[in-house]
Amino acid sequence: MKLDASAQYVLDRLRGAGYPAWAVGGCVRDCLLGAEPADWDVCTAALPEQTAALFERVALTGEKHGTVTALLDRPIEITTLRTEGAYLDRRRPSGVSFTDDIRADLARRDFTINAMAWSPEDGLVDPFGGRDDLAAGVLRCVGEPAARFSEDALRILRALRFISRLGLTVEPETDRAMRECAHYLGEISVERVYSELLGILRGGHVCAALLGFPDVVSAAVPELAPMVGFEQHSRHHIYDVWEHTVRTVAAAPETETTVRLALLLHDMGKPAMFYMDETGHGRFRGHGAAGSEMAEACLRRLKTDRETREAVTLLVKIHDEPLPDTEAGMRRMLAKLGEKTLRMLIEVKRADAVARAPDSAESRLGWLSEGEALFERVLEKKPCLTVAELETGGAELMELGVPRGPEIGRLLEALLGEVIDGKLENSREALLRRARELI
């Protein structure tokens, strides 16, 4: 393993002072996968106060549980080897006991792929076969799976995150325990559920995680449950609402978290709005608006930030609205939504089209391609889309005799509307001439 310079310094400092120390957990896993670890964690036999004394700048980020953070070029969390008492709240141990046994410390961890440690002197410490499981693509609990999940129910969602990120297959006992213990997720804080949900959505194997464990996902986010197995009875769809939803999520770019979250929720209004028409064809009229209200309630319950909530609920509401086929219509949509939101809407529409019946997907992708090309052409012309971009303003309107106050705002909005519609040139002369006509 090639250690990060800050992690190497920490190991050298601890070992030089006579305290055994190892890189541990996710950083070891990622190195074995050939990936650059996002964080480096170190465990040691040194007590927290002994660790703190070895570094110039530290933060006591979890001293009660043995964790001190060394503030170096990259902050490194250093945790004293420990065993844990009983878990009383499905999340945290009631207490910890410090130890000098690395294997005892690794035994308290969640999955074998995270229960490995490494140091230059000892090499890989892997008492539970994590390296072999990683090579085989298997996710397995350390010890008895039901005990691990009943201790800390968030581990169930972490399992889905590892499936989504790494494409792992869950070994049977771990799989069974995930489902049997899923009801414990109701006892976990919504903030942590939401954080893990975002991690699941960002994975390249999100389809396997969500399609493989709809019962677990529904236990974490009950608002999604009605979609599971709900048949659409539509020639435009070959999947039920849940599978269609999951496939749309997988079709969107991994980096577009807001888009993927919107896609997870975009059809949640369908079960409530479903009806069969006179031809026996399934219909969902109004499901966008209904789903937007449901998404709003769901995201508020999960305590999401306002910017994300507003973006997602808007995308859910308008995901079925067609893109304009004229430049004036596209300018109006741009003025209403803004470039960022319209780009996200196009991504939502693209993913939604891909996850349909083949003939429906082909036609929708064709329409979308035409709409996207029109969108780019309009953008290239740098159109006037806001009052601030008009070539005249309130001061000049007052010179024409318009009284100060809301009338100026109404007149500017009227001028802007005509510019966006292509009926009026955005030039000072044309705007003032038209303003005289409207006064």
Sequence and secondary structure as in RCSB ss.txt:
>XXXX:A:sequence
MKLDASAQYVLDRLRGAGYPAWAVGGCVRDCLLGAEPADWDVCTAALPEQTAALFERVALTGEKHGTVTALLDRP
IEITTLRTEGAYLDRRRPSGVSFTDDIRADLARRDFTINAMAWSPEDGLVDPFGGRDDLAAGVLRCVGEPAARFS
EDALRILRALRFISRLGLTVEPETDRAMRECAHYLGEISVERVYSELLGILRGGHVCAALLGFPDVVSAAVPELA
PMVGFEQHSRHHIYDVWEHTVRTVAAAPETETTVRLALLLHDMGKPAMFYMDETGHGRFRGHGAAGSEMAEACLR
RLKTDRETREAVTLLVKIHDEPLPDTEAGMRRMLAKLGEKTLRMLIEVKRADAVARAPDSAESRLGWLSEGEALF
ERVLEKKPCLTVAELETGGAELMELGVPRGPEIGRLLEALLGEVIDGKLENSREALLRRARELI
>XXXX:A:secstr
    HHHHHHHHHHHHTT  EEEETHHHHHHHTT   S  EEEESS HHHHHTTSSSEEEEEGGGTEEEE SSS 
EEEEE EEE  BSSSSSBS EEE S HHHHHTTSSBGGGS EEETTTEEE TT HHHHHHHTEE BSS HHHHHH
H THHHHHHHHHHHHH  EE HHHHHHHHHTGGGGGGS HHHHHHHHHHHHTSTTHHHHHHH HHHHHHHSGGGG
GGTT     TT SS HHHHHHHHHHHS TT HHHHHHHHHTTTTHHHH EE TTS EE TTHHHHHHHHHHHHHH
HTT  HHHHHHHHHHHHHTTS   SSHHHHHHHHHHH HHHHHHHHHHHHHHHHTS HHHHHHHHHHHHHHHHHH
HHHHHT    SGGGSS  HHHHHHTT  SSHHHHHHHHHHHHHHHTTSS  SHHHHHHHHHHH 
